[in-house]
Amino acid sequence: MRTKSIEKREALLNATLNLVNNNGFHATPMSKIAKLAGVSPATIYLYFKSKQDLINQLYINSKIAFTKEAFINYDPSMPVKKGFELIWYNIANYKLKQTDTSSFLAQCETTPMIDSKVREEALEYFKPLLLLWKRGQQEEIIKPIASHLLYANAIYPLTFLLSAHKRGDFILDEKQLKIAFDAAWDSIKQ
């Protein structure tokens, strides 16, 4: 793609992120996306087949960026707790710094807008965490429960805490992060 094309595609993705975060999926028509991105509505279809395709691409791009940060400095040979702690703090720091992307991903968790095939593809990016949990279960460190339950108990509460932090209802400082991590670890360890 030419530079101008990449810039337009990114402008469309950023406009969609902004509008979905502020208005929700259904109140984000293609016309508003085009206007905010500074392109004609027909231009969208040069880059995306449909609104569904645009949302799915934004979701995948967001998941890639999120998981890239989640696994910084992670080494699969780390002890289970140390590896989980590193990943957990990377996720927390990402969510604190990348609030727009984090808000979008949180909405994606509760909407049928994301295709199941795209969700499966995104799950592949989380494989290092899933493999860590599996190893932890084999070593009898992590509870022998489904990975969805592990995620729901140990990772998903960050979304709630970071939303409260963003609203100013709760200050998620280093002390509170440590308490939250300990609670997350306690929820999944044997």
C-alpha positions in Angstrom: 0.0 0.0 0.0 1.2 3.5 -0.7 1.8 5.8 2.3 -1.3 7.8 1.5 -3.4 4.6 1.5 -1.9 3.4 4.8 -2.7 6.9 6.3 -6.3 6.7 5.1 -6.8 3.2 6.4 -5.4 4.2 9.8 -7.6 7.3 9.8 -10.6 5.1 9.2 -9.6 2.7 12.0 -8.9 5.5 14.4 -12.2 7.2 13.5 -14.1 3.9 14.1 -12.3 3.5 17.5 -13.3 7.0 18.6 -16.9 6.7 17.5 -17.5 3.2 18.9 -16.0 4.3 22.2 -18.2 7.4 22.4 -21.4 6.1 20.7 -21.4 2.3 20.7 -21.3 0.0 17.7 -24.8 0.6 16.4 -24.6 4.4 16.6 -21.5 4.5 14.5 -22.6 4.7 10.8 -20.2 4.5 8.0 -21.0 8.2 7.1 -19.8 9.4 10.5 -16.7 7.2 10.2 -15.9 8.7 6.8 -16.5 12.3 8.0 -14.3 11.9 11.1 -11.6 10.2 9.0 -11.8 13.0 6.4 -12.6 10.8 3.5 -15.6 10.2 1.3 -17.9 7.4 2.3 -17.1 5.5 -0.9 -13.4 5.5 0.1 -14.1 3.2 3.1 -15.0 0.4 0.7 -11.6 0.6 -0.9 -10.1 -0.6 2.4 -13.0 -2.6 4.0 -15.7 -4.8 2.5 -18.3 -3.7 5.1 -18.8 -2.1 8.5 -18.5 -5.6 9.9 -15.1 -6.1 8.2 -13.9 -2.7 9.5 -14.9 -3.6 13.1 -13.3 -7.0 12.8 -10.1 -5.5 11.5 -10.0 -2.9 14.2 -10.6 -5.7 16.8 -7.7 -7.8 15.4 -5.4 -4.8 15.2 -6.3 -3.9 18.8 -5.7 -7.5 20.0 -2.4 -7.6 18.3 -1.2 -4.4 19.9 -2.6 -5.5 23.3 -1.0 -8.9 23.3 2.3 -7.6 21.9 2.6 -5.4 25.1 1.2 -8.2 27.3 4.2 -10.4 26.5 7.1 -7.9 26.6 10.0 -9.5 28.5 8.1 -12.8 29.0 10.1 -16.0 28.7 8.1 -19.3 28.6 10.8 -20.8 30.9 10.0 -18.4 33.8 8.4 -19.9 36.9 4.6 -19.9 36.6 3.9 -17.3 39.2 6.7 -15.0 38.0 5.5 -15.3 34.3 1.9 -14.7 35.2 2.9 -11.7 37.3 4.9 -10.1 34.5 2.1 -10.7 32.0 -0.6 -9.4 34.4 1.3 -6.2 35.1 2.0 -5.7 31.4 -1.7 -6.0 30.8 -2.5 -3.6 33.6 0.1 -1.0 32.3 -1.2 -1.3 28.8 -4.8 -0.8 29.9 -3.8 2.3 32.0 -1.9 3.9 29.1 -4.0 2.8 26.1 -7.4 3.6 27.5 -9.1 4.1 24.1 -8.0 0.7 22.8 -8.8 -0.9 26.1 -12.3 0.6 26.1 -12.9 -0.7 22.6 -11.7 -4.2 23.5 -13.9 -4.2 26.6 -16.9 -3.4 24.4 -15.9 -6.2 22.1 -16.0 -8.7 24.9 -19.8 -8.2 25.3 -21.0 -7.7 21.7 -22.0 -10.1 19.0 -20.5 -7.6 16.5 -17.2 -9.6 16.4 -17.3 -12.7 14.2 -16.6 -15.9 16.0 -13.9 -16.8 13.4 -12.2 -13.4 14.3 -12.5 -14.1 18.0 -10.8 -17.5 17.5 -8.0 -15.8 15.5 -7.5 -13.2 18.3 -7.3 -16.0 20.8 -4.2 -17.3 19.1 -2.3 -14.1 20.1 -3.0 -15.0 23.8 -1.4 -18.5 23.4 1.6 -17.7 25.6 -0.7 -17.0 28.6 -2.8 -20.1 27.8 0.3 -22.3 27.6 1.6 -20.8 30.9 -1.7 -21.7 32.6 -1.6 -25.2 31.1 1.9 -25.7 32.4 0.8 -24.3 35.8 -2.0 -26.8 35.9 0.4 -29.7 35.0 2.7 -28.5 37.8 -0.4 -28.3 40.1 0.2 -24.6 40.7 -2.9 -23.4 38.8 -6.4 -24.6 39.5 -7.5 -27.3 37.0 -10.4 -25.2 35.5 -11.1 -23.9 32.0 -9.0 -21.1 30.6 -12.1 -19.0 30.3 -12.6 -19.2 34.0 -9.0 -18.4 34.7 -9.3 -15.3 32.5 -12.6 -14.3 34.0 -11.1 -14.4 37.5 -7.6 -13.2 37.0 -7.6 -10.8 34.0 -11.1 -9.5 33.4 -11.4 -7.7 36.7 -8.7 -5.3 35.4 -11.3 -4.0 33.0 -13.6 -3.1 35.9 -10.8 -1.5 37.9 -9.5 0.5 35.0 -13.0 1.7 34.1 -13.4 2.9 37.7 -9.9 4.5 37.6 -10.7 6.3 34.4 -14.0 7.7 35.8 -12.1 8.8 38.9 -14.1 6.5 41.3 -11.0 4.5 42.3 -7.3 5.3 42.2 -5.4 2.4 40.8 -1.9 3.3 42.2 1.0 0.9 42.8 -0.4 -0.2 46.2 -3.8 -1.0 44.7 -2.3 -2.8 41.7 -0.3 -5.0 44.1 -3.5 -5.8 46.0 -5.3 -6.5 42.7 -2.5 -8.8 41.5 -2.5 -10.7 44.8 -6.2 -11.2 44.5 -5.9 -12.3 40.8 -3.2 -14.8 41.7 -5.2 -16.1 44.7 -8.2 -16.7 42.4 -6.3 -19.1 40.1 -3.6 -20.7 42.3 -4.2 -24.2 43.8 
